[in-house]
Amino acid sequence: MNQDVFKTTETMDSTRNDNHMTQGIHVVAKPIGPACNLDCAYCFYLEKQALFGNCRNFRMPEEVLAAFIRSYVEAQPTPVVEFVWQGGEPTLLGLDFFRRIVELQGPFTKAKTITNSLQTNGILLDDAWCRFLKQHNFMVGISLDGPREIHDRYRCDRQGNGSFDAVLRGLKFLQKHGVEFNVMACVARETARHPLEVYRFFKKEGIEFIQFTPIIERLPATVELNLGLSLAVPADLDREEQNTAVTSWTVLPEEYGDFLIAIYEEWVRNDVGMTFVMNFEWALNAWIGNPSPVCIHARQCGCSLVIEHNGDVFACDHLVYPKYKLGNILFNDLTGMVAVSLRTGFGVSKESALPRWCRECEVLAACQGGCPKHRFAQSHYNEPGLHYLCASYKRFFLHIRKYLQAMTSLLEHGYPASQVMEAVKGPLVIRQQGPTAISGHGEGGAK
């Protein structure tokens, strides 16, 4: 959640190393497990309570918290250790729990640079919370889907009331105290039909950093129902006959692509260098040739683990099922668990099980097949393992290709990518000398 990953449009990195361990490992901590004070229609995590039997206390014990912090710092091969605290809703643990986190991290700060991120629905944020977050340089991700009627369509509390007012109040506390934050906007079926309404709302509220996350969930089959779950487990990439029935809130493939394109067309004309949309930054990063900073569009995954409140470690946030358990932080070495995750199973299959349709695709470098959880469609060659959003991704990446080419050319010549906003007015011209870097003529668009 480091905001540096948003700023590909400002700088150009020539690094080509795609080795997982040189980039470090990533562990998302769920110190309150699936407990939450909201009941969002599309949430894939609340149902995980069924996997913990009769447990109702999901607070991470002190011994698990201490073991995780120590193990994570010691296992991280990079000089920076990024802790991400997520849920459920982690603020339910209270401020004292997070003060203890900072205390336990303290002895390791001489050897490593330690950062913290908090993903929250924002409802419990107030002056005290935000003073603490600012004091300790927490980066906050706040979940907000758009204006009231869009946000409240899916994000309700336990009584069925919309959460918009409470979330916006929390966001204003973050702004008041100067806490760094970004917005995580989920794009469900109805949301996707209002792209500019969503985007313009965020700009009006002074939000500079945004990530759009498509909502995709399948209906359960017998195996899930036997576990007490209401959503399907991740797809088997090599299984020809998949359950393809999706929930009523799952975004439609064609509409998600149109959603991104509509926002991109407004962004590329008005907001480059001022509003940072992660999805757009990832696309430019891939066009430049850098390895993906996110697992969704990386060649392989398996280096982004999850630790549950009880210390159990799983291969991915989408893989908190018994089948994908790697061990427990109290009894198993974190480095060893990462190695197992990388050598076997899901992460390797992400690349090795790519269907021919993907391997021959002209936007493979940007897409890399997408998240394996959602690869339950069949390709035009009747192969399994195609991503549900394949048509959306391809349409989006092909549409923005001309803009990516223009921005890459600007960066290569030492100009900020924001000058593409002039380029879209006409053919891109880069001058090596003189006060004007680019000019646009006519209605030709960026080339």
Secondary structure as UniProt FT lines:
FT   HELIX           3..9
FT   HELIX           20..23
FT   STRAND          26..29
FT   TURN            31..34
FT   TURN            41..42
FT   HELIX           46..52
FT   TURN            53..54
FT   HELIX           62..75
FT   STRAND          80..85
FT   HELIX           90..93
FT   HELIX           95..105
FT   HELIX           106..108
FT   TURN            109..111
FT   STRAND          113..120
FT   TURN            123..124
FT   HELIX           127..135
FT   TURN            136..137
FT   STRAND          139..143
FT   HELIX           148..154
FT   STRAND          156..157
FT   TURN            158..159
FT   HELIX           164..176
FT   TURN            177..178
FT   STRAND          181..187
FT   TURN            189..190
FT   HELIX           191..193
FT   HELIX           195..204
FT   TURN            205..206
FT   STRAND          209..214
FT   HELIX           222..226
FT   TURN            227..228
FT   TURN            237..238
FT   TURN            248..249
FT   HELIX           253..270
FT   TURN            271..274
FT   STRAND          276..277
FT   HELIX           278..288
FT   HELIX           295..297
FT   STRAND          304..307
FT   TURN            309..310
FT   STRAND          312..314
FT   HELIX           317..319
FT   HELIX           322..324
FT   STRAND          325..328
FT   TURN            329..331
FT   HELIX           334..343
FT   HELIX           346..352
FT   HELIX           356..359
FT   TURN            362..363
FT   HELIX           364..367
FT   TURN            368..369
FT   HELIX           372..374
FT   TURN            380..381
FT   TURN            388..389
FT   HELIX           390..412
FT   TURN            413..414
FT   HELIX           417..419
FT   HELIX           420..423
FT   TURN            424..425
FT   TURN            442..443
//
